[in-house]
Amino acid sequence: MKNIKANPKYFVLLCSIWLILIVSSCRIKECVFLVTSDLHYDGTINKTANLDSVIGLMNDVKKLKIPGESGRMKTPFGVVIPGDLTDSGLPEQWKQFTDSWGVNGEKKLKYQVFESFGNHDGNIDSLVRTGVSKRNKFRREIRAISENGLHYSWDRNGIHFIMLGSYPGNVWDSTCGWCHYFNQSFKDPQESLAFLEKDLKDNVKGTHKPIVLFFHYGWDDFSKLWWTSAEQSAFYDIIKAENVVAIFHGHDHGVASYKWNGINIWSDGAPQNGNTTGNFLLVHITGTNTKVYSVSNKNVVQIKQ
């Protein structure tokens, strides 16, 4: 150690190695995953059969011809589902979801599942929210879980992923467009913004690691009625210095891409339209390039920014 301190060449060499290790740890190798939301299991056989057909398509997604992709697509690491798993948070609806989607590929779906709650999934003590919290203990390779067990993050292939429930907030802001219609606790985001701030500090700060965020409400006209501009500003203040490469949301059942404060946003549509099948998103990230495709009945269309 004395020789290293005495010789500046060794010090420069060590600093160079350290910098290379940091840059390498943040490099995106290649990352493929699926996104869907608004399953709205309602306890009926028809809804289960409809969504089972989507699960089957997800399991076989590598067999599809993807426009603009050369060669075979990498196997998705999992399916991310930001909310509205059920239509009203009832036990039979939650059972439909868990029986079909599983946690780590052990049920009908053959991939790992990363889900959270939306406005249709019941109150803060609902079976869905308590169920998500319990399932978080069994997900593989989770990086962090909030103190209340609901919000969580994970890393895959150099990217940091964060699941933030219905929206990134702490307590429900009573001035939102639709707040006066509801008194039930389903509107409570349960400290997801506090978890986001802590998770970024603990697992991302200073690394410039790419970040992908998921939550239920977005910035479409319908979603903006459910959280306020003040809440959105507080959220942006926390992420504005970070390398957020994409945000995915559900809620409006439509496929869309747009920007918010310069950040790429995608609305994931829905895998069901009543008793007919809908779509899901296939996301392929390589380096600084993010390609998003809408998959429906074996038809694949790229959703461009």
Summary of the structure (lengths in Angstrom):
residues: 305
radius of gyration: 20.2
end to end distance: 52.5
largest distance: 75.1
contacts: 1015
relative contact order: 0.16
helix: 31%
strand: 25%
